[in-house]
Amino acid sequence: MTTRKGKVTEMDNPSPVFNDPSNDGVDIDSTNEFEYQWRLYGARFDYAWKYFSFHATQRTTMFNFFVVFSGFLINACILLLQRENYVVLLIASTFGIVITLFFVFLERRNEELVHVAEDILRVLEKEVLFKDFKRTIKWPKRRTWLGNKYTVKNKEIPLGIFIREEDDESQNWKNKYSHGTWLPGIQLTIACIYLILWLYSLYLLQSGYVPGIYTFWQFVFTLFLA
């Protein structure tokens, strides 16, 4: 079809795939679609990975800072206990409890954000990166609580990172060393230390700075038996 001025319109060449001899039978539309999808998956992976890396790094960094900070604060509390400065000890232990709870909530939030990125990366592994990618390897590469290795055997399993972990969990091989369990557990243990120091300093202040029959360790022992 031509116009009155003799110009060729798109109707004269509706399918560049068949009319262009340089195509060699290659479907340009399919090729462009594949490249588009590949760039899209790449952008999704890059975005999710950066998000995951940022919050995972922030999570471990905050925990390391908390451990170092708690070491100094607990040492200060012990020094105050030895010097019988119970008023300052009460204040310091109260601050320790509050700051520990703050770090627990912050760690929980970082964990949620990490899991958001993990969900995206897991789907990308299943659909693109490691789709139908199975190999026979030695499995499982795990240790018991005492540190002994489990007996390994050759087994065909889906390879990847998140999908491998998901497959292990489906076969009752859930990891015992989850960050979401151990990090808050350590934080709450430190919070209990602050709480004991807080209760002991409060007890001594109410008794008029006279320890009476309770030394610190006797107080702790009695507290746990109560």
C-alpha beads as a LAMMPS data file, in Angstrom:
LAMMPS data file: protein, C-alpha beads

226 atoms
225 bonds

1 atom types
1 bond types

-500.0 500.0 xlo xhi
-500.0 500.0 ylo yhi
-500.0 500.0 zlo zhi

Masses

1 110.0

Atoms # bond

1 1 1 0.000 0.000 0.000
2 1 1 1.296 3.443 -0.973
3 1 1 0.119 6.929 -0.289
4 1 1 -0.689 9.505 -2.975
5 1 1 2.822 10.873 -2.659
6 1 1 4.283 7.456 -3.375
7 1 1 5.594 6.796 0.113
8 1 1 5.580 3.219 1.363
9 1 1 3.549 2.624 4.522
10 1 1 3.988 -0.043 7.217
11 1 1 1.256 -2.119 5.537
12 1 1 3.651 -2.924 2.688
13 1 1 6.068 -4.553 5.145
14 1 1 3.988 -5.930 8.017
15 1 1 6.413 -8.673 9.039
16 1 1 10.127 -7.765 9.149
17 1 1 10.878 -11.345 10.170
18 1 1 9.954 -12.812 6.776
19 1 1 10.598 -9.871 4.442
20 1 1 14.086 -8.944 5.624
21 1 1 16.610 -11.375 4.079
22 1 1 19.172 -10.497 6.713
23 1 1 17.043 -12.131 9.435
24 1 1 17.834 -15.672 8.251
25 1 1 14.523 -16.848 9.651
26 1 1 15.152 -15.548 13.163
27 1 1 12.093 -14.241 14.938
28 1 1 13.151 -10.722 15.879
29 1 1 10.136 -10.255 18.122
30 1 1 10.981 -13.427 20.069
31 1 1 14.623 -12.408 20.356
32 1 1 13.709 -8.966 21.627
33 1 1 11.259 -10.486 24.068
34 1 1 13.942 -12.829 25.394
35 1 1 16.427 -9.978 25.796
36 1 1 13.788 -7.875 27.497
37 1 1 12.907 -10.647 29.932
38 1 1 16.593 -11.328 30.619
39 1 1 17.257 -7.653 31.369
40 1 1 14.145 -7.566 33.544
41 1 1 15.218 -10.609 35.573
42 1 1 18.721 -9.162 35.841
43 1 1 17.370 -5.866 37.160
44 1 1 15.155 -7.695 39.640
45 1 1 18.045 -9.826 40.849
46 1 1 20.377 -6.842 41.193
47 1 1 17.775 -4.844 43.100
48 1 1 16.861 -7.728 45.428
49 1 1 20.498 -8.689 46.028
50 1 1 21.526 -5.137 46.957
51 1 1 18.536 -4.890 49.281
52 1 1 19.379 -8.258 50.846
53 1 1 23.087 -7.446 51.182
54 1 1 22.437 -4.057 52.776
55 1 1 20.066 -5.296 55.475
56 1 1 22.000 -8.522 56.145
57 1 1 25.186 -6.493 56.636
58 1 1 23.352 -3.978 58.799
59 1 1 21.939 -6.824 60.881
60 1 1 25.333 -8.377 61.668
61 1 1 26.996 -4.982 62.150
62 1 1 24.372 -3.880 64.671
63 1 1 24.709 -7.163 66.541
64 1 1 28.506 -6.839 66.704
65 1 1 28.144 -3.282 68.004
66 1 1 25.632 -4.475 70.595
67 1 1 27.970 -7.215 71.869
68 1 1 30.907 -4.790 72.216
69 1 1 28.718 -2.154 73.873
70 1 1 27.222 -4.695 76.288
71 1 1 30.688 -5.924 77.237
72 1 1 31.691 -2.448 78.372
73 1 1 28.376 -1.774 80.137
74 1 1 28.324 -5.093 82.021
75 1 1 31.922 -4.533 83.078
76 1 1 30.919 -1.083 84.366
77 1 1 27.982 -2.584 86.263
78 1 1 30.241 -5.146 87.941
79 1 1 32.642 -2.380 88.922
80 1 1 29.765 -0.379 90.424
81 1 1 28.651 -3.502 92.301
82 1 1 32.111 -3.984 93.766
83 1 1 32.236 -0.336 94.858
84 1 1 28.717 -0.600 96.325
85 1 1 27.478 2.298 94.218
86 1 1 23.977 0.910 93.976
87 1 1 22.196 4.059 92.800
88 1 1 24.338 4.348 89.693
89 1 1 24.143 0.569 89.277
90 1 1 20.344 0.790 89.224
91 1 1 20.495 3.504 86.556
92 1 1 23.097 1.650 84.472
93 1 1 21.212 -1.649 84.578
94 1 1 17.961 0.120 83.659
95 1 1 19.710 1.686 80.679
96 1 1 21.099 -1.730 79.747
97 1 1 17.629 -3.306 79.718
98 1 1 16.170 -0.515 77.588
99 1 1 19.010 -0.466 75.061
100 1 1 18.944 -4.270 74.776
101 1 1 15.232 -4.288 74.001
102 1 1 15.857 -1.572 71.419
103 1 1 18.474 -3.751 69.709
104 1 1 16.145 -6.780 69.838
105 1 1 13.383 -4.843 68.052
106 1 1 15.864 -3.436 65.546
107 1 1 17.233 -6.916 64.854
108 1 1 13.723 -8.234 64.307
109 1 1 12.986 -5.482 61.806
110 1 1 16.207 -6.152 59.895
111 1 1 15.341 -9.842 59.854
112 1 1 11.950 -9.088 58.288
113 1 1 13.567 -6.934 55.578
114 1 1 16.136 -9.651 54.853
115 1 1 13.344 -12.210 54.421
116 1 1 11.547 -9.886 51.981
117 1 1 14.617 -9.906 49.724
118 1 1 15.096 -13.654 50.233
119 1 1 11.616 -14.338 48.854
120 1 1 12.459 -12.496 45.628
121 1 1 15.829 -14.204 45.254
122 1 1 14.260 -17.609 45.899
123 1 1 11.715 -17.085 43.100
124 1 1 14.412 -15.885 40.698
125 1 1 16.450 -18.992 41.480
126 1 1 13.470 -21.247 40.751
127 1 1 12.346 -19.508 37.570
128 1 1 15.639 -18.428 35.978
129 1 1 18.998 -18.964 37.644
130 1 1 18.679 -22.596 38.755
131 1 1 15.515 -23.751 37.007
132 1 1 15.516 -27.572 36.741
133 1 1 19.157 -27.562 37.821
134 1 1 19.672 -30.838 39.689
135 1 1 22.861 -32.759 40.234
136 1 1 24.033 -35.747 42.252
137 1 1 26.194 -34.615 45.146
138 1 1 27.235 -35.841 48.566
139 1 1 24.416 -35.031 50.995
140 1 1 23.890 -33.896 53.724
141 1 1 26.877 -31.806 54.694
142 1 1 25.757 -31.173 58.261
143 1 1 27.062 -31.749 61.780
144 1 1 25.401 -32.958 64.959
145 1 1 25.208 -30.873 68.126
146 1 1 28.464 -32.526 69.256
147 1 1 30.225 -31.537 66.052
148 1 1 30.274 -34.950 64.374
149 1 1 29.472 -35.119 60.675
150 1 1 26.408 -37.007 59.523
151 1 1 26.942 -39.947 57.209
152 1 1 26.867 -38.607 53.659
153 1 1 25.424 -40.333 50.611
154 1 1 25.124 -39.543 46.924
155 1 1 21.789 -37.967 46.174
156 1 1 20.260 -35.901 43.387
157 1 1 18.986 -32.608 44.765
158 1 1 18.131 -29.183 43.332
159 1 1 21.157 -26.920 43.476
160 1 1 21.015 -23.277 44.354
161 1 1 21.128 -21.344 47.595
162 1 1 17.649 -20.623 48.848
163 1 1 15.995 -23.473 46.943
164 1 1 18.617 -25.883 48.309
165 1 1 17.820 -24.752 51.845
166 1 1 14.113 -25.042 51.135
167 1 1 14.565 -28.589 49.824
168 1 1 16.581 -29.587 52.908
169 1 1 13.854 -28.265 55.185
170 1 1 11.219 -30.225 53.269
171 1 1 13.176 -33.373 54.167
172 1 1 13.317 -32.509 57.892
173 1 1 16.844 -31.097 57.722
174 1 1 16.047 -27.659 59.067
175 1 1 19.153 -25.753 60.092
176 1 1 19.734 -25.665 63.853
177 1 1 21.805 -22.510 63.741
178 1 1 19.348 -19.924 62.483
179 1 1 20.352 -16.301 62.999
180 1 1 16.761 -15.526 63.926
181 1 1 17.059 -17.884 66.911
182 1 1 20.592 -17.345 68.186
183 1 1 20.980 -13.573 67.837
184 1 1 17.845 -12.678 69.854
185 1 1 18.706 -15.485 72.300
186 1 1 22.062 -13.871 73.071
187 1 1 20.449 -10.451 73.358
188 1 1 17.762 -11.674 75.756
189 1 1 20.395 -13.473 77.858
190 1 1 22.265 -10.180 78.243
191 1 1 18.961 -8.462 79.083
192 1 1 18.464 -11.024 81.893
193 1 1 21.896 -10.122 83.301
194 1 1 20.880 -6.457 83.396
195 1 1 17.564 -7.416 84.999
196 1 1 19.298 -9.378 87.774
197 1 1 21.639 -6.459 88.456
198 1 1 18.642 -4.130 88.492
199 1 1 16.716 -6.289 90.985
200 1 1 19.759 -6.712 93.233
201 1 1 20.537 -2.993 93.300
202 1 1 16.884 -2.228 94.009
203 1 1 16.855 -4.780 96.825
204 1 1 19.952 -3.260 98.412
205 1 1 18.582 0.280 98.115
206 1 1 15.341 -0.742 99.802
207 1 1 17.231 -2.532 102.574
208 1 1 19.293 0.569 103.332
209 1 1 22.548 -0.467 101.632
210 1 1 22.830 -3.473 103.945
211 1 1 23.311 -6.713 101.980
212 1 1 22.068 -8.716 104.968
213 1 1 22.095 -12.465 104.326
214 1 1 22.210 -11.975 100.573
215 1 1 25.441 -11.564 98.699
216 1 1 25.064 -11.086 94.974
217 1 1 25.419 -14.762 94.086
218 1 1 23.160 -15.806 96.957
219 1 1 20.597 -13.350 95.626
220 1 1 20.869 -14.807 92.119
221 1 1 20.563 -18.352 93.439
222 1 1 17.505 -17.461 95.526
223 1 1 15.963 -15.572 92.604
224 1 1 16.114 -18.584 90.298
225 1 1 14.733 -20.915 92.962
226 1 1 11.812 -18.633 93.751

Bonds

1 1 1 2
2 1 2 3
3 1 3 4
4 1 4 5
5 1 5 6
6 1 6 7
7 1 7 8
8 1 8 9
9 1 9 10
10 1 10 11
11 1 11 12
12 1 12 13
13 1 13 14
14 1 14 15
15 1 15 16
16 1 16 17
17 1 17 18
18 1 18 19
19 1 19 20
20 1 20 21
21 1 21 22
22 1 22 23
23 1 23 24
24 1 24 25
25 1 25 26
26 1 26 27
27 1 27 28
28 1 28 29
29 1 29 30
30 1 30 31
31 1 31 32
32 1 32 33
33 1 33 34
34 1 34 35
35 1 35 36
36 1 36 37
37 1 37 38
38 1 38 39
39 1 39 40
40 1 40 41
41 1 41 42
42 1 42 43
43 1 43 44
44 1 44 45
45 1 45 46
46 1 46 47
47 1 47 48
48 1 48 49
49 1 49 50
50 1 50 51
51 1 51 52
52 1 52 53
53 1 53 54
54 1 54 55
55 1 55 56
56 1 56 57
57 1 57 58
58 1 58 59
59 1 59 60
60 1 60 61
61 1 61 62
62 1 62 63
63 1 63 64
64 1 64 65
65 1 65 66
66 1 66 67
67 1 67 68
68 1 68 69
69 1 69 70
70 1 70 71
71 1 71 72
72 1 72 73
73 1 73 74
74 1 74 75
75 1 75 76
76 1 76 77
77 1 77 78
78 1 78 79
79 1 79 80
80 1 80 81
81 1 81 82
82 1 82 83
83 1 83 84
84 1 84 85
85 1 85 86
86 1 86 87
87 1 87 88
88 1 88 89
89 1 89 90
90 1 90 91
91 1 91 92
92 1 92 93
93 1 93 94
94 1 94 95
95 1 95 96
96 1 96 97
97 1 97 98
98 1 98 99
99 1 99 100
100 1 100 101
101 1 101 102
102 1 102 103
103 1 103 104
104 1 104 105
105 1 105 106
106 1 106 107
107 1 107 108
108 1 108 109
109 1 109 110
110 1 110 111
111 1 111 112
112 1 112 113
113 1 113 114
114 1 114 115
115 1 115 116
116 1 116 117
117 1 117 118
118 1 118 119
119 1 119 120
120 1 120 121
121 1 121 122
122 1 122 123
123 1 123 124
124 1 124 125
125 1 125 126
126 1 126 127
127 1 127 128
128 1 128 129
129 1 129 130
130 1 130 131
131 1 131 132
132 1 132 133
133 1 133 134
134 1 134 135
135 1 135 136
136 1 136 137
137 1 137 138
138 1 138 139
139 1 139 140
140 1 140 141
141 1 141 142
142 1 142 143
143 1 143 144
144 1 144 145
145 1 145 146
146 1 146 147
147 1 147 148
148 1 148 149
149 1 149 150
150 1 150 151
151 1 151 152
152 1 152 153
153 1 153 154
154 1 154 155
155 1 155 156
156 1 156 157
157 1 157 158
158 1 158 159
159 1 159 160
160 1 160 161
161 1 161 162
162 1 162 163
163 1 163 164
164 1 164 165
165 1 165 166
166 1 166 167
167 1 167 168
168 1 168 169
169 1 169 170
170 1 170 171
171 1 171 172
172 1 172 173
173 1 173 174
174 1 174 175
175 1 175 176
176 1 176 177
177 1 177 178
178 1 178 179
179 1 179 180
180 1 180 181
181 1 181 182
182 1 182 183
183 1 183 184
184 1 184 185
185 1 185 186
186 1 186 187
187 1 187 188
188 1 188 189
189 1 189 190
190 1 190 191
191 1 191 192
192 1 192 193
193 1 193 194
194 1 194 195
195 1 195 196
196 1 196 197
197 1 197 198
198 1 198 199
199 1 199 200
200 1 200 201
201 1 201 202
202 1 202 203
203 1 203 204
204 1 204 205
205 1 205 206
206 1 206 207
207 1 207 208
208 1 208 209
209 1 209 210
210 1 210 211
211 1 211 212
212 1 212 213
213 1 213 214
214 1 214 215
215 1 215 216
216 1 216 217
217 1 217 218
218 1 218 219
219 1 219 220
220 1 220 221
221 1 221 222
222 1 222 223
223 1 223 224
224 1 224 225
225 1 225 226
